[in-house]
Amino acid sequence: MRIGLLGGSFNPAHAGHRHIAALALKRLRLDQVWLLVSPGNPLKPRRGMAPFAERMAGARKIADGRRIIATGIEQALHTRFTVDTIRQLLRRFPRASFVWIMGADILEQLPKWRRWMDIARRLSFAVLPRPSYNHRALAGQAARRMHSARRPSREAPLLPGKAPGWVFLTARQNPLSATALRAALQGSVP
């Protein structure tokens, strides 16, 4: 199985997440994308975070249950940090070929993640564009440190199971963000 992992708070899940998952399925030639709903992101404040069950229900609504799967596996594994989740997934699913899917905003903040270089050594990354983040992310610390592992986007289908390696996929950008959606629901501008 070729599986893309799209982690996040999904607070709330939205069409942008679905767009990224569908694009990754096609461009990386994946069998599935797992939406890894985080029980609690260590880099985000708890204030304003919807309950896990609500975020999980939202992720299920944007998934199709067949090729795009919403999962609370991080809660089941009792992992809080991505590096620990990855270690568990690689051990539990030894025949799966995984690739981590992220937006350019996450590439920019990747150096703040616990043992992010360990993650990069274990999994390949597919980075998708996000409005106003692309240039900063591609000039940022993570992109510079992983420069020698960057592959042309035409090699994206080769990524699953082939760490280290990463691509920046050019694609139509979806401007939706969970932050903006929460602000709109609260009647304010982000």
C-alpha positions as CSV (number, residue, x, y, z in Angstrom):
1,M,0.0,0.0,0.0
2,R,1.2,3.5,-0.9
3,I,-0.2,5.8,1.8
4,G,-0.1,9.6,2.2
5,L,-0.2,10.9,5.7
6,L,-1.9,14.3,6.1
7,G,-1.7,15.3,9.8
8,G,-3.3,18.2,11.5
9,S,-5.8,19.6,14.0
10,F,-8.6,19.8,11.5
11,N,-10.1,22.6,13.5
12,P,-12.3,22.6,11.4
13,A,-11.8,20.2,8.6
14,H,-12.5,21.9,5.3
15,A,-12.5,21.7,1.5
16,G,-8.8,22.8,1.4
17,H,-7.9,19.6,3.3
18,R,-9.9,17.6,0.8
19,H,-8.2,19.4,-2.1
20,I,-4.8,18.5,-0.8
21,A,-5.7,14.9,-0.2
22,A,-7.2,14.5,-3.7
23,L,-4.2,16.2,-5.3
24,A,-1.8,13.9,-3.4
25,L,-3.7,10.8,-4.4
26,K,-3.3,11.7,-8.0
27,R,0.2,13.3,-8.2
28,L,1.9,10.7,-5.9
29,R,-0.1,7.8,-7.3
30,L,-1.3,6.8,-3.8
31,D,-3.7,4.1,-2.8
32,Q,-4.9,6.1,0.2
33,V,-4.5,9.3,2.2
34,W,-5.0,9.1,5.9
35,L,-6.2,12.3,7.6
36,L,-4.4,12.0,10.9
37,V,-6.6,14.0,13.3
38,S,-4.3,15.2,16.1
39,P,-5.6,14.7,19.7
40,G,-3.6,17.8,20.6
41,N,-1.1,19.7,18.6
42,P,1.8,20.7,20.9
43,L,2.4,23.9,18.8
44,K,-1.1,25.2,19.0
45,P,-2.9,26.7,22.0
46,R,-5.7,24.6,23.6
47,R,-7.9,27.7,23.7
48,G,-10.1,27.7,20.6
49,M,-9.4,24.0,19.9
50,A,-12.7,22.1,19.3
51,P,-13.0,18.8,21.1
52,F,-11.4,15.8,19.4
53,A,-14.7,14.1,18.6
54,E,-15.9,17.2,16.8
55,R,-12.8,17.5,14.8
56,M,-12.8,13.8,14.0
57,A,-16.4,14.1,12.8
58,G,-15.5,17.0,10.5
59,A,-12.6,15.0,9.0
60,R,-14.9,12.1,8.3
61,K,-17.2,14.4,6.4
62,I,-14.5,15.4,4.0
63,A,-13.1,11.9,3.7
64,D,-14.7,9.3,1.4
65,G,-14.0,6.3,3.7
66,R,-12.2,4.4,0.9
67,R,-9.3,6.3,-0.5
68,I,-9.3,9.3,1.9
69,I,-9.6,8.0,5.4
70,A,-10.1,10.0,8.6
71,T,-8.3,8.4,11.5
72,G,-7.7,9.0,15.2
73,I,-4.8,6.6,15.2
74,E,-2.6,9.2,17.1
75,Q,-5.1,9.1,20.0
76,A,-5.2,5.3,19.9
77,L,-1.3,5.2,19.9
78,H,-1.1,7.8,22.6
79,T,1.4,9.8,20.6
80,R,1.6,13.5,20.9
81,F,4.6,14.2,18.6
82,T,4.8,13.4,14.9
83,V,8.2,11.7,15.3
84,D,6.6,9.2,17.7
85,T,3.6,8.6,15.5
86,I,5.8,7.9,12.5
87,R,8.0,5.5,14.5
88,Q,4.8,3.6,15.6
89,L,3.3,3.5,12.1
90,L,6.5,2.2,10.4
91,R,6.6,-0.5,13.0
92,R,3.0,-1.5,12.8
93,F,2.7,-1.3,9.0
94,P,6.0,-2.6,7.7
95,R,4.7,-3.3,4.2
96,A,3.2,0.2,3.8
97,S,5.1,2.9,1.8
98,F,4.4,6.2,3.5
99,V,4.8,9.8,2.4
100,W,4.1,12.8,4.6
101,I,1.9,15.4,2.9
102,M,2.1,19.1,4.1
103,G,1.4,22.6,2.9
104,A,4.2,25.1,2.5
105,D,3.1,26.7,5.8
106,I,4.1,23.5,7.6
107,L,7.4,23.3,5.7
108,E,8.2,26.8,7.0
109,Q,7.4,25.8,10.6
110,L,8.9,22.3,10.4
111,P,12.1,23.2,12.4
112,K,9.9,23.9,15.4
113,W,8.8,20.2,15.4
114,R,10.4,17.8,17.9
115,R,13.2,15.9,16.2
116,W,12.2,17.1,12.7
117,M,15.3,15.8,11.0
118,D,14.6,12.3,12.4
119,I,11.2,12.6,10.7
120,A,12.9,13.7,7.4
121,R,15.2,10.7,7.6
122,R,12.3,8.2,8.0
123,L,9.7,9.7,5.7
124,S,9.7,11.5,2.4
125,F,7.6,14.7,2.1
126,A,5.3,16.1,-0.5
127,V,4.9,19.8,-0.1
128,L,1.9,21.6,-1.6
129,P,1.7,25.4,-2.2
130,R,-0.2,27.7,0.2
131,P,-0.9,31.3,-0.6
132,S,1.6,33.7,0.9
133,Y,3.8,30.9,2.3
134,N,5.6,29.4,-0.7
135,H,8.6,31.7,-1.1
136,R,9.3,31.9,2.7
137,A,9.0,28.1,3.0
138,L,11.3,27.4,0.0
139,A,13.9,29.8,1.4
140,G,13.5,28.6,5.0
141,Q,15.6,26.5,7.3
142,A,14.0,23.2,6.5
143,A,14.2,23.6,2.8
144,R,17.9,24.7,3.1
145,R,18.8,21.8,5.4
146,M,17.1,19.2,3.1
147,H,18.3,20.8,-0.1
148,S,20.2,17.8,-1.3
149,A,17.1,15.5,-0.8
150,R,14.9,17.7,-3.0
151,R,13.6,16.0,-6.1
152,P,11.9,17.4,-9.2
153,S,8.1,17.3,-9.0
154,R,8.0,14.8,-11.9
155,E,9.6,12.3,-9.4
156,A,6.7,12.7,-6.9
157,P,5.4,9.1,-7.6
158,L,8.7,7.7,-6.5
159,L,8.6,9.3,-3.0
160,P,6.5,6.8,-0.9
161,G,8.8,4.6,1.1
162,K,12.0,6.4,-0.3
163,A,13.3,8.6,2.5
164,P,14.9,11.0,2.6
165,G,13.4,13.0,-0.2
166,W,10.9,15.7,-0.9
167,V,9.2,17.6,-3.7
168,F,7.4,20.9,-4.0
169,L,4.3,20.2,-6.1
170,T,3.0,23.1,-8.2
171,A,-0.8,23.1,-8.2
172,R,-3.8,25.4,-8.0
173,Q,-3.7,26.9,-4.5
174,N,-6.8,26.7,-2.2
175,P,-7.0,29.8,-0.1
176,L,-9.1,28.2,2.7
177,S,-7.6,28.0,6.1
178,A,-9.0,26.7,9.4
179,T,-7.9,29.9,11.1
180,A,-9.9,32.1,8.7
181,L,-12.9,29.7,9.0
182,R,-12.9,29.9,12.8
183,A,-12.6,33.7,12.6
184,A,-15.6,33.9,10.2
185,L,-17.7,31.7,12.5
186,Q,-16.8,34.0,15.4
187,G,-17.7,37.1,13.3
188,S,-14.1,38.6,13.2
189,V,-11.4,38.9,10.7
190,P,-8.2,36.8,11.2
